[in-house]
Amino acid sequence: FYKKAADLGHAEGESNIGVMCQYGRGVAVDLEEATGYYRRAASKGHAAAMFNLGYMLLNGLGVPKDEASAVAWFTKSAEKDNPAALCNLGYMHEHGICFQRDYHRAVEYYTTASAAGHADAQCNLGLLHMGGIGIPKKLDEAFKEFEKAAAQGHAGGMTNLGSMYANGRGVQTSYRNAFRLFTQAAEKCHPGATANLAVLYETGRGVATSQKKAIALYRKAALLGDSVSQYNLGYLYESGQLSRKAKENAAKGAEWYHKAAKNGHYEAAFSLALLYENGRGV
């Protein structure tokens, strides 16, 4: 039906066919075809297609990379109040992508997208409120934004809200609430939430202490790319807490320290250097 609508020049049909081609939903993945359909729909003023076309141009998917055109399409989509485009422009201004870094503009875009219910924007805006970046530091506002994102099942929102509960930032400390939120986000494979949940099991905060569950969660978070968990696993191996084989411990410790160091974990880099200095596991 979408194909029939697209063949008749219906913008919504063209946009939907573009999504199907981009993600291989019911058809083979064809990024060039997806970009073509997005362009057709975007030329008719379809806001979502404008955003998707901008995304394809920004990342060079199915079309040569063209940052200037990408920004133009994102802007047109945002002018039609598309929340995803507004959030994306906020992110680009926050991180200096295609624009000079401008936190104030980022806040403006995030605020508009947040009001439209965009969970990513709510989470990003919450982080700016928490850090006082581009706006005065307001933990209560950060809490509200994270809460809105978490209510939509946003893993990042759940994780950040859980951290506020765990650390008593802007709210009374509640390890039970932190445990609940970290658990929900970890089920969505959020690396940070999984690592934080491991800490709660290890320390017995909000849940009964379980070293076995903590280690399993550190391992899961490490495989998801969390550098702190990678370092923790390295330490647990090196200190002989995960195996009785000294040679295996040093080698596994070095392996995880190396992964953590590649992810920017300085303590892991130092620990790895010590293993090299002493010829252990490397």
Secondary structure as UniProt FT lines:
FT   HELIX           2..7
FT   TURN            8..9
FT   HELIX           11..23
FT   HELIX           31..42
FT   TURN            43..45
FT   HELIX           47..59
FT   HELIX           67..79
FT   TURN            80..81
FT   HELIX           83..95
FT   HELIX           103..115
FT   TURN            116..117
FT   HELIX           119..131
FT   HELIX           139..151
FT   TURN            152..153
FT   HELIX           155..167
FT   HELIX           175..186
FT   TURN            187..189
FT   HELIX           191..203
FT   HELIX           211..223
FT   TURN            224..225
FT   HELIX           227..238
FT   TURN            239..240
FT   HELIX           246..262
FT   TURN            263..264
FT   HELIX           266..278
//
